[in-house]
Amino acid sequence: MTELTDLTVAGIRDGVRSGAFSARDVADAFVTAVSRAKELNAFLVETPDHALAAAKQADDARAAGETLKPLAGVPIGMKDLFCTKGVPSTAASHILEGFTPTYESTVSQRLWDAGAGMLGKLNMDQFAMGSSNETSAYGNVVSPWRRGGGDNASLAPGGSSGGSSAAIAARLCPAATGTDTGGSIRQPAAFTGISGIKPTYGRCSRWGVIAFASSLDQAGPMARDVRDCAIMLEAMSGFDPKDSTSLDLAVPQWEAGLSSNLAGKRVGIPKEYRVDGMPSEIETLWQQGIDWLKDAGAEIVEVSLPHTKYALPAYYIIAPAEASSNLARYDGVRYGQRELPDGANLQDMYAATRAAGFGDEVKRRIMIGTYVLSAGFYDAYYTQAQKVRTLIAQDFEKAWGQCDLLLTPTAPSAAFALGEKSADPIAMYLNDVFTVPSSLAGLPAMSVPGGLDAGGLPLGLQVIGKPLDEQGVLNAGLALEERAGFTARPEAWW
């Protein structure tokens, strides 16, 4: 029999419904897996009781002949950016150490309402700022993948949702929540050989999600395959009156609408996504992805997104500016860490608390953000970046006149070694070169695994869609998934 921890979300759901196994059996298997995986440092908090309680509800409902909820019997991981009632929620930062919310984020509540149970809170880059999970105040996550050829250096699982990606790849949970500001679902999914989708901005409520950059942050699912992402996204999405940016739209039945037949669809290949120094393996995989979509019935067209080259500079002005505003609330007064040196006044307390509580990368982005918002530089930097953002969005709008979807690589390389880029912020920021443009435009985008590089590490392909066309993105992702036949998994790490 297949190991229970190898099952997908759909496999667990269907098996519990049919009685092939109990929800308790599934929960026990994943709780055990989590307890054995301390060296990966994927979980900051383990919550076996939550997962077991949800499993009992599912088993009791089935025994009573009741209709089971959509995610009954499915235990998941929750990124530590989501506030969870009665469970520590720190955004992987010392400044929120000891903070235990008295409320539940909208997304997590929807998942619990759908029958899911929580295995624990997942590690991440501090305040979602990072691309390698090395900025966490509680130590980096280690990817379960290793390079071939005898090079066993520990690899980055991507970021900021690195705990989520590592846990799914290592079979510690079948799915997890992530958040994506500039690529933090898609890039770690590509690094670890899993799937992840950032929906249209506003599809998933941001209420109860600790803020980084409010006009960019978007929750989304990460899972083993495209179908599981569709199932999870249905449960996570929906209008929330508590979030002013939430879209007041019905949630489509994305799983029921899945189809890998792309006949009649035009897929654009943006010429600006060919960057200098990109490994030939990425280019080869991209061409393979083009051929796969042709085989699925799609017509391939070349398109131009001329302002793409300005996306990263614009993002790294807008996102830090919003971060400097959002993170001003962490001052040692109301919650979290407080540093009060002897004889300190209020200003001294603020400075000491923020100096001790924030990590270097968070401080760097706050300083950049404060600088570009200052009186002498607001128009020169922030206003110009917002204009560039508008131009990038207009590029996509023009492209939709020629195509229905876009296909690009997800990241410019496979996973790199921990420590390899941590001393060079610019090199780290360049990991987001393919993911940032769609984030600035608020578009749905997904990464699916396409193959392995010469070192045996996963590489991802990215599908970008029109606003609200998650179905088109998922369908193209499914077409790629079926043709790639990606079954590789990390060697046993325990």
RODO-2510 file (C-alpha; in nm, 4 decimals, decimal comma):
residues 494
     n   res          X          Y          Z
     1     m     0,0000     0,0000     0,0000
     2     t     0,1149     0,3569    -0,0696
     3     e     0,2573     0,5291     0,2361
     4     l    -0,0050     0,7677     0,3725
     5     t     0,2457     1,0530     0,3693
     6     d     0,2925     1,0026    -0,0066
     7     l    -0,0754     1,0766    -0,0731
     8     t    -0,1901     1,4022    -0,2269
     9     v    -0,4683     1,6207    -0,0861
    10     a    -0,7109     1,4665    -0,3372
    11     g    -0,5905     1,1174    -0,2482
    12     i    -0,6408     1,1761     0,1233
    13     r    -0,9814     1,3370     0,0725
    14     d    -1,1066     1,0569    -0,1502
    15     g    -0,9590     0,7818     0,0667
    16     v    -1,1195     0,9142     0,3842
    17     r    -1,4538     0,9481     0,2065
    18     s    -1,4401     0,5926     0,0748
    19     g    -1,3224     0,4448     0,4029
    20     a    -0,9941     0,3165     0,2537
    21     f    -0,8286     0,4569     0,5675
    22     s    -0,9298     0,6797     0,8554
    23     a    -0,8506     1,0469     0,8962
    24     r    -0,6834     0,9510     1,2249
    25     d    -0,4451     0,7177     1,0393
    26     v    -0,3495     1,0045     0,8069
    27     a    -0,3020     1,2535     1,0888
    28     d    -0,0910     1,0094     1,2897
    29     a     0,1334     0,9438     0,9884
    30     f     0,2013     1,3123     0,9246
    31     v     0,2397     1,3993     1,2942
    32     t     0,5052     1,1277     1,3163
    33     a     0,6776     1,2542     1,0025
    34     v     0,6914     1,6094     1,1420
    35     s     0,8335     1,4863     1,4728
    36     r     1,1170     1,3069     1,2907
    37     a     1,2208     1,6024     1,0774
    38     k     1,3698     1,8458     1,3278
    39     e     1,6895     1,8895     1,1266
    40     l     1,4999     2,0475     0,8381
    41     n     1,3768     2,3223     1,0759
    42     a     1,0611     2,3551     0,8658
    43     f     0,8212     2,3880     1,1601
    44     l     0,8494     2,6593     1,4240
    45     v     0,5537     2,5269     1,6237
    46     e     0,4001     2,1802     1,6073
    47     t     0,0259     2,1469     1,6698
    48     p    -0,0540     1,7730     1,6624
    49     d    -0,3652     1,8223     1,8764
    50     h    -0,5179     2,0508     1,6131
    51     a    -0,4587     1,7945     1,3361
    52     l    -0,5898     1,5061     1,5486
    53     a    -0,9023     1,6974     1,6529
    54     a    -0,9864     1,7717     1,2890
    55     a    -0,9266     1,4051     1,2027
    56     k    -1,1680     1,2962     1,4775
    57     q    -1,4343     1,5289     1,3413
    58     a    -1,3918     1,3769     0,9950
    59     d    -1,4061     1,0178     1,1206
    60     d    -1,7070     1,0905     1,3419
    61     a    -1,8900     1,2573     1,0525
    62     r    -1,8262     0,9603     0,8242
    63     a    -1,9385     0,7134     1,0908
    64     a    -2,2619     0,9118     1,1295
    65     g    -2,3244     0,9018     0,7550
    66     e    -2,2818     1,2777     0,7170
    67     t    -2,1498     1,4493     0,4047
    68     l    -1,7828     1,5202     0,4624
    69     k    -1,6364     1,8668     0,4261
    70     p    -1,4130     1,9427     0,1239
    71     l    -1,0862     1,9008     0,3172
    72     a    -1,2047     1,6512     0,5795
    73     g    -0,9110     1,4411     0,6942
    74     v    -0,6461     1,6602     0,5297
    75     p    -0,3713     1,7875     0,7661
    76     i    -0,1797     2,0912     0,6377
    77     g     0,0996     2,3279     0,7345
    78     m     0,0380     2,6975     0,8004
    79     k     0,3003     2,9587     0,7147
    80     d     0,3851     3,1585     1,0263
    81     l     0,2683     3,4810     0,8588
    82     f    -0,0957     3,3768     0,9216
    83     c    -0,2357     3,4581     1,2649
    84     t    -0,3773     3,1479     1,4296
    85     k    -0,5907     3,1746     1,7409
    86     g    -0,4151     3,0451     2,0505
    87     v    -0,1020     2,9441     1,8563
    88     p     0,2140     3,1607     1,8464
    89     s     0,2399     3,3682     1,5273
    90     t     0,5729     3,5461     1,4920
    91     a     0,6454     3,6057     1,1203
    92     a     0,9752     3,4317     1,2149
    93     s     1,0897     3,7499     1,3922
    94     h     1,2086     3,8038     1,7490
    95     i     1,0068     4,1241     1,7659
    96     l     0,6860     3,9155     1,7748
    97     e     0,8255     3,6523     2,0095
    98     g     0,5572     3,5536     2,2570
    99     f     0,2695     3,6936     2,0486
   100     t    -0,0272     3,4551     2,0543
   101     p    -0,3258     3,5908     1,8606
   102     t    -0,6732     3,5871     2,0106
   103     y    -0,8207     3,5692     1,6603
   104     e    -0,7907     3,3597     1,3431
   105     s    -0,6897     3,4878     1,0008
   106     t    -0,9675     3,4652     0,7434
   107     v    -0,7727     3,2227     0,5234
   108     s    -0,6875     2,9831     0,8063
   109     q    -1,0443     2,9961     0,9396
   110     r    -1,1760     2,9053     0,5952
   111     l    -0,9430     2,6066     0,5831
   112     w    -1,0568     2,4876     0,9258
   113     d    -1,4199     2,5387     0,8201
   114     a    -1,3459     2,3168     0,5187
   115     g    -1,2295     2,0401     0,7531
   116     a    -0,8505     2,0755     0,7377
   117     g    -0,6335     2,0283     1,0449
   118     m    -0,3094     2,2084     1,1277
   119     l     0,0163     2,0188     1,1780
   120     g     0,1982     2,3352     1,2829
   121     k     0,3339     2,6788     1,1923
   122     l     0,5971     2,6806     0,9190
   123     n     0,9281     2,8636     0,9200
   124     m     0,9834     3,1488     0,6746
   125     d     1,2010     3,4465     0,5952
   126     q     1,1469     3,7109     0,8612
   127     f     0,8358     3,9182     0,7769
   128     a     0,8421     3,7408     0,4376
   129     m     1,1558     3,9322     0,3361
   130     g     1,3958     3,6979     0,1617
   131     s     1,4460     3,4413    -0,1115
   132     s     1,6285     3,1653     0,0754
   133     n     1,4703     3,1334     0,4224
   134     e     1,7993     3,2487     0,5735
   135     t     1,6546     3,5642     0,7331
   136     s     1,4382     3,3735     0,9848
   137     a     1,5189     3,4636     1,3432
   138     y     1,4840     3,0943     1,4285
   139     g     1,7397     2,9558     1,1860
   140     n     1,7217     2,8692     0,8201
   141     v     1,5134     2,5892     0,6758
   142     v     1,7171     2,3197     0,5026
   143     s     1,5869     2,1875     0,1721
   144     p     1,5367     1,8100     0,1650
   145     w     1,7013     1,8114    -0,1792
   146     r     2,0750     1,7549    -0,2281
   147     r     2,2929     1,8072    -0,5325
   148     g     2,4120     1,5016    -0,7223
   149     g     2,7741     1,4195    -0,7889
   150     g     2,8718     1,3981    -0,4241
   151     d     2,8083     1,7651    -0,3422
   152     n     2,5957     1,7456    -0,0289
   153     a     2,6056     2,1122     0,0700
   154     s     2,2785     2,2162     0,2314
   155     l     2,0526     2,3927    -0,0159
   156     a     1,8105     2,6811     0,0225
   157     p     1,4426     2,5814    -0,0019
   158     g     1,3597     2,9201    -0,1534
   159     g     1,1781     3,1991     0,0220
   160     s     0,9995     3,3461     0,1855
   161     s     0,7718     3,0384     0,2024
   162     g     1,0685     2,8046     0,2461
   163     g     0,9227     2,6140     0,5389
   164     s     0,6134     2,5405     0,3323
   165     s     0,8083     2,4225     0,0272
   166     a     1,0498     2,2062     0,2264
   167     a     0,7725     2,0452     0,4317
   168     i     0,5720     1,9487     0,1230
   169     a     0,8757     1,8188    -0,0668
   170     a     0,9833     1,6135     0,2367
   171     r     0,6320     1,4650     0,2741
   172     l     0,5779     1,6294     0,6135
   173     c     0,2432     1,7662     0,4932
   174     p     0,0457     1,7234     0,1704
   175     a    -0,0129     2,0982     0,1294
   176     a     0,0515     2,4285     0,3000
   177     t    -0,0332     2,7940     0,2834
   178     g     0,2139     3,0411     0,1424
   179     t     0,2195     3,4123     0,0730
   180     d     0,3570     3,5783    -0,2369
   181     t     0,4687     3,9422    -0,2456
   182     g     0,7239     3,9223    -0,5275
   183     g     0,7486     3,5473    -0,5868
   184     s     0,7493     3,3873    -0,2425
   185     i     0,5151     3,1033    -0,3406
   186     r     0,6466     3,0386    -0,6894
   187     q     1,0249     3,0558    -0,6382
   188     p     1,0356     2,8127    -0,3411
   189     a     0,7957     2,5813    -0,5280
   190     a     1,0408     2,5756    -0,8198
   191     f     1,3385     2,5125    -0,5898
   192     t     1,1780     2,2072    -0,4268
   193     g     0,9879     2,0425    -0,7112
   194     i     0,6327     2,1218    -0,6020
   195     s     0,3484     2,3394    -0,7346
   196     g     0,2250     2,6728    -0,6048
   197     i    -0,0118     2,9417    -0,7257
   198     k    -0,0380     3,3108    -0,6478
   199     p    -0,3977     3,4064    -0,7279
   200     t    -0,5197     3,7412    -0,8556
   201     y    -0,4616     4,0131    -0,5967
   202     g    -0,7742     4,0212    -0,3786
   203     r    -0,8842     3,6589    -0,4306
   204     c    -0,7683     3,5571    -0,0810
   205     s    -0,8264     3,7807     0,2185
   206     r    -0,5250     3,9485     0,3760
   207     w    -0,7060     3,9926     0,7087
   208     g    -0,5004     3,8309     0,9826
   209     v    -0,1945     3,7946     0,7569
   210     i     0,0999     3,9855     0,9040
   211     a     0,1677     4,2608     0,6518
   212     f     0,4838     4,3156     0,4496
   213     a     0,3754     4,5199     0,1440
   214     s    -0,0001     4,5604     0,1452
   215     s    -0,0520     4,6324    -0,2253
   216     l     0,1430     4,3188    -0,3199
   217     d     0,0905     4,0552    -0,0468
   218     q    -0,1341     3,7684    -0,1537
   219     a    -0,2010     3,4324     0,0077
   220     g    -0,2037     3,1160    -0,1989
   221     p    -0,1619     2,7384    -0,1757
   222     m     0,1432     2,5197    -0,2206
   223     a     0,1036     2,1477    -0,2833
   224     r     0,2389     1,8445    -0,4622
   225     d     0,0397     1,8940    -0,7810
   226     v    -0,1941     2,1238    -0,9728
   227     r    -0,5178     1,9523    -0,8654
   228     d    -0,4269     1,9936    -0,4996
   229     c    -0,3573     2,3632    -0,5567
   230     a    -0,7034     2,3992    -0,7116
   231     i    -0,8668     2,2219    -0,4159
   232     m    -0,6814     2,4342    -0,1627
   233     l    -0,7427     2,7593    -0,3478
   234     e    -1,1189     2,6982    -0,3524
   235     a    -1,1159     2,6641     0,0263
   236     m    -0,8921     2,9687     0,0820
   237     s    -1,0633     3,2176    -0,1516
   238     g    -1,3698     3,4375    -0,1145
   239     f    -1,4894     3,7856    -0,0273
   240     d    -1,4046     3,9186     0,3174
   241     p    -1,5655     4,2441     0,4362
   242     k    -1,2802     4,2818     0,6871
   243     d    -1,0325     4,3302     0,3986
   244     s    -1,0884     4,6429     0,1892
   245     t    -0,8893     4,4915    -0,1004
   246     s    -1,0920     4,1677    -0,1049
   247     l    -1,2753     4,0986    -0,4320
   248     d    -1,6518     4,0594    -0,3923
   249     l    -1,6796     3,7682    -0,6345
   250     a    -1,8081     3,4126    -0,6171
   251     v    -1,5406     3,1438    -0,5858
   252     p    -1,5205     2,9355    -0,9061
   253     q    -1,5096     2,5556    -0,8947
   254     w    -1,1510     2,5348    -1,0113
   255     e    -1,1040     2,1627    -0,9499
   256     a    -1,4161     2,0703    -1,1484
   257     g    -1,2989     2,2978    -1,4310
   258     l    -0,9542     2,1398    -1,4661
   259     s    -0,8687     2,0412    -1,8229
   260     s    -0,5329     1,9964    -1,9930
   261     n    -0,6844     2,0542    -2,3374
   262     l    -0,5594     2,3970    -2,4442
   263     a    -0,7113     2,3960    -2,7922
   264     g    -0,7995     2,7512    -2,8922
   265     k    -0,5662     2,9071    -2,6348
   266     r    -0,2771     3,1316    -2,7323
   267     v     0,0296     3,1271    -2,5112
   268     g     0,2691     3,4197    -2,5243
   269     i     0,6456     3,3896    -2,4868
   270     p     0,7833     3,7238    -2,3630
   271     k     1,1160     3,7917    -2,5292
   272     e     1,2351     4,0096    -2,2384
   273     y     1,2505     3,7066    -2,0034
   274     r     1,5711     3,5856    -2,1673
   275     v     1,8285     3,7337    -1,9301
   276     d     2,2067     3,7451    -1,9535
   277     g     2,3821     3,4651    -1,7714
   278     m     2,0762     3,2411    -1,7487
   279     p     2,1871     2,8752    -1,7467
   280     s     2,1287     2,6932    -2,0741
   281     e     1,9280     2,4333    -1,8809
   282     i     1,6657     2,6976    -1,8003
   283     e     1,6435     2,7953    -2,1666
   284     t     1,6162     2,4289    -2,2693
   285     l     1,3392     2,3629    -2,0188
   286     w     1,1527     2,6739    -2,1344
   287     q     1,1612     2,5466    -2,4933
   288     q     1,0451     2,2071    -2,3713
   289     g     0,7547     2,3768    -2,1953
   290     i     0,6638     2,5543    -2,5198
   291     d     0,6576     2,2188    -2,6984
   292     w     0,4413     2,0657    -2,4247
   293     l     0,1843     2,3427    -2,4536
   294     k     0,1812     2,3075    -2,8314
   295     d     0,1127     1,9369    -2,7798
   296     a    -0,1779     2,0328    -2,5529
   297     g    -0,3315     2,2290    -2,8398
   298     a    -0,2106     2,5807    -2,7658
   299     e    -0,0882     2,8269    -3,0261
   300     i     0,2449     2,9870    -2,9356
   301     v     0,3069     3,3559    -3,0065
   302     e     0,5970     3,5854    -2,9207
   303     v     0,5030     3,8936    -2,7204
   304     s     0,6882     4,1897    -2,5781
   305     l     0,6746     4,3262    -2,2242
   306     p     0,9162     4,6165    -2,2745
   307     h     0,9184     4,7508    -1,9194
   308     t     1,0137     4,4146    -1,7660
   309     k     1,3715     4,5302    -1,7080
   310     y     1,2452     4,7984    -1,4692
   311     a     1,0293     4,5605    -1,2623
   312     l     1,2917     4,4631    -1,0031
   313     p     1,4090     4,8211    -0,9322
   314     a     1,0465     4,9381    -0,9055
   315     y     0,9554     4,6478    -0,6766
   316     y     1,2504     4,7108    -0,4457
   317     i     1,1334     5,0697    -0,4002
   318     i     0,7592     5,0032    -0,3599
   319     a     0,7814     4,6967    -0,1356
   320     p     1,0303     4,8464     0,1148
   321     a     0,8297     5,1709     0,1227
   322     e     0,5169     4,9804     0,2227
   323     a     0,7186     4,7684     0,4653
   324     s     0,8583     5,0740     0,6441
   325     s     0,5024     5,1920     0,6990
   326     n     0,3603     4,8538     0,8002
   327     l     0,6435     4,7685     1,0376
   328     a     0,6255     5,1010     1,2205
   329     r     0,3657     4,9373     1,4483
   330     y     0,6310     4,7175     1,6110
   331     d     0,7564     4,9532     1,8785
   332     g     0,7552     4,7528     2,2040
   333     v     0,4419     4,9228     2,3366
   334     r     0,1452     4,7004     2,2569
   335     y     0,2714     4,3475     2,1921
   336     g     0,5779     4,1415     2,1193
   337     q     0,9327     4,2135     2,2302
   338     r     1,0187     4,5157     2,4450
   339     e     1,3685     4,6403     2,5235
   340     l     1,3864     4,8987     2,8029
   341     p     1,7456     4,9939     2,8904
   342     d     1,8078     5,1539     3,2296
   343     g     1,7148     5,5200     3,2228
   344     a     1,5611     5,4926     2,8764
   345     n     1,2922     5,7325     2,7607
   346     l     1,0169     5,6409     2,5134
   347     q     1,2310     5,7139     2,2076
   348     d     1,5141     5,5034     2,3490
   349     m     1,2733     5,2142     2,4044
   350     y     1,1524     5,2331     2,0440
   351     a     1,5094     5,2311     1,9115
   352     a     1,6316     4,9527     2,1393
   353     t     1,3286     4,7321     2,0718
   354     r     1,3500     4,7643     1,6951
   355     a     1,7284     4,7219     1,6929
   356     a     1,7053     4,3985     1,8909
   357     g     1,3843     4,2634     1,7376
   358     f     1,4379     4,3074     1,3637
   359     g     1,6932     4,1132     1,1596
   360     d     1,9426     4,2706     0,9205
   361     e     1,7341     4,2211     0,6055
   362     v     1,4240     4,3697     0,7675
   363     k     1,6275     4,6680     0,8869
   364     r     1,7749     4,7099     0,5389
   365     r     1,4298     4,7236     0,3788
   366     i     1,2892     4,9582     0,6431
   367     m     1,5800     5,1963     0,5841
   368     i     1,5355     5,1811     0,2059
   369     g     1,1625     5,2365     0,2429
   370     t     1,2008     5,5279     0,4816
   371     y     1,4561     5,6850     0,2492
   372     v     1,2388     5,6672    -0,0640
   373     l     0,9387     5,8056     0,1267
   374     s     1,1307     6,0975     0,2744
   375     a     1,0422     6,4514     0,1679
   376     g     1,3438     6,5031    -0,0543
   377     f     1,3197     6,1734    -0,2416
   378     y     0,9505     6,0763    -0,2568
   379     d     0,8951     6,2146    -0,6065
   380     a     1,2329     6,1030    -0,7362
   381     y     1,1941     5,7411    -0,6285
   382     y     0,8550     5,6316    -0,4952
   383     t     0,6403     5,8295    -0,7402
   384     q     0,8541     5,7170    -1,0329
   385     a     0,8377     5,3533    -0,9215
   386     q     0,4591     5,3716    -0,9093
   387     k     0,4568     5,5106    -1,2631
   388     v     0,6760     5,2216    -1,3756
   389     r     0,4354     4,9815    -1,2047
   390     t     0,1535     5,1260    -1,4132
   391     l     0,3575     5,0840    -1,7319
   392     i     0,4300     4,7202    -1,6432
   393     a     0,0584     4,6555    -1,5900
   394     q    -0,0147     4,8221    -1,9246
   395     d     0,2417     4,5951    -2,0944
   396     f     0,0467     4,2935    -1,9727
   397     e    -0,2825     4,4459    -2,0862
   398     k    -0,1415     4,4931    -2,4359
   399     a    -0,0092     4,1369    -2,4367
   400     w    -0,3572     4,0026    -2,3598
   401     g    -0,4631     4,1353    -2,6976
   402     q    -0,2317     3,8759    -2,8519
   403     c    -0,2525     3,5842    -2,6085
   404     d    -0,4470     3,4261    -2,3221
   405     l    -0,1558     3,3101    -2,1054
   406     l     0,2198     3,3581    -2,0741
   407     l     0,4872     3,0942    -2,0201
   408     t     0,8229     3,1777    -1,8605
   409     p     1,0822     3,0146    -1,6355
   410     t     1,0010     3,0532    -1,2651
   411     a     1,3518     3,1288    -1,1409
   412     p     1,6852     3,2011    -1,3135
   413     s     1,8539     2,9001    -1,1507
   414     a     1,7975     2,5864    -0,9486
   415     a     1,8345     2,5980    -0,5704
   416     f     2,1619     2,7451    -0,4483
   417     a     2,3601     2,6522    -0,1389
   418     l     2,2761     2,8086     0,1941
   419     g     2,5136     3,0987     0,2511
   420     e     2,6002     3,1283    -0,1180
   421     k     2,4193     3,4601    -0,1696
   422     s     2,3466     3,5808     0,1823
   423     a     2,6333     3,8329     0,1741
   424     d     2,5154     3,9837    -0,1559
   425     p     2,1625     4,1290    -0,1306
   426     i     2,1517     4,2223    -0,4997
   427     a     2,2314     3,8657    -0,6081
   428     m     1,9577     3,7440    -0,3745
   429     y     1,7049     3,9952    -0,5096
   430     l     1,7725     3,8783    -0,8671
   431     n     1,6048     3,5462    -0,7822
   432     d     1,2737     3,7299    -0,8245
   433     v     1,3445     3,8563    -1,1765
   434     f     1,0779     3,6366    -1,3407
   435     t     0,8157     3,6519    -1,0659
   436     v     0,8054     4,0203    -0,9709
   437     p     0,6381     4,1612    -1,2876
   438     s     0,3153     3,9628    -1,2421
   439     s     0,3117     4,0579    -0,8724
   440     l     0,3325     4,4274    -0,9569
   441     a     0,0390     4,3802    -1,1972
   442     g    -0,1636     4,1707    -0,9477
   443     l    -0,1954     3,8789    -1,1920
   444     p    -0,2462     3,5088    -1,1167
   445     a     0,0693     3,3056    -1,1714
   446     m     0,1747     2,9500    -1,0993
   447     s     0,4927     2,7436    -1,0859
   448     v     0,4951     2,3747    -1,1751
   449     p     0,7995     2,1447    -1,1789
   450     g     0,9299     2,0755    -1,5267
   451     g     1,2427     1,8694    -1,4798
   452     l     1,5851     1,8447    -1,3169
   453     d     1,9108     2,0224    -1,3872
   454     a     2,2426     1,8426    -1,4372
   455     g     2,2905     1,8316    -1,0606
   456     g     1,9591     1,6561    -1,0086
   457     l     1,7762     1,9614    -0,8708
   458     p     1,4232     2,0708    -0,9686
   459     l     1,3503     2,3463    -1,2187
   460     g     1,0137     2,5177    -1,2506
   461     l     0,8014     2,6641    -1,5286
   462     q     0,5758     2,9633    -1,4645
   463     v     0,2332     3,0276    -1,6172
   464     i     0,0919     3,3828    -1,5918
   465     g    -0,2721     3,4578    -1,6619
   466     k    -0,5151     3,7424    -1,7129
   467     p    -0,6785     3,8958    -1,4040
   468     l    -0,9187     3,6437    -1,2437
   469     d    -0,8205     3,3669    -1,4880
   470     e    -0,6946     3,1213    -1,2275
   471     q    -0,8730     2,8482    -1,4255
   472     g    -0,6645     2,9173    -1,7341
   473     v    -0,3453     2,9185    -1,5281
   474     l    -0,4355     2,5928    -1,3533
   475     n    -0,5294     2,4263    -1,6818
   476     a    -0,2014     2,5229    -1,8464
   477     g    -0,0205     2,4065    -1,5339
   478     l    -0,2001     2,0732    -1,5597
   479     a    -0,0998     2,0402    -1,9261
   480     l     0,2646     2,0970    -1,8313
   481     e     0,2403     1,8616    -1,5348
   482     e     0,0965     1,5755    -1,7406
   483     r     0,3630     1,6066    -2,0094
   484     a     0,6564     1,6658    -1,7770
   485     g     0,5683     1,3544    -1,5784
   486     f     0,7724     1,4906    -1,2880
   487     t     0,7982     1,2179    -1,0236
   488     a     1,1395     1,2992    -0,8781
   489     r     1,1579     1,3449    -0,5033
   490     p     1,4340     1,4116    -0,2539
   491     e     1,6309     1,1161    -0,1293
   492     a     1,5430     1,0052     0,2227
   493     w     1,6727     1,2744     0,4542
   494     w     1,5996     1,1251     0,7964
***
